[in-house]
Amino acid sequence: KAIKVIRLMRLIKLGRVLRAVRLFNRFEVRTSISYGKLSLVKFFCILFIITHWLACMWALTLVLVDPDDGVPRWIDEFDEQEKNVELKTRDTPWKLYIMCLYFTSYTI
């Protein structure tokens, strides 16, 4: 029974996404933006969303690999470079996110 409730809540969230599409279509009709400009804006919005998701997944790799396993992680390479830095990349979420976002954006 609880699973059905969770599925129903997910369906409600999907309805919000459809509502956002409707709002975007209304905005498209009301403004006199050319199709080329609008498609360019859509492209960059989708590109940013995909880059954000990939950055979050790249940061997730740090959680999935235990530092005590002896497997090298990408964040370990920054320790030597950040000897004189007070706030290390591994300790601050925003520095970590920016680093992941940078990596995924130039990898795409």
Disulfide bonds with the S-S distance in Angstrom:
none
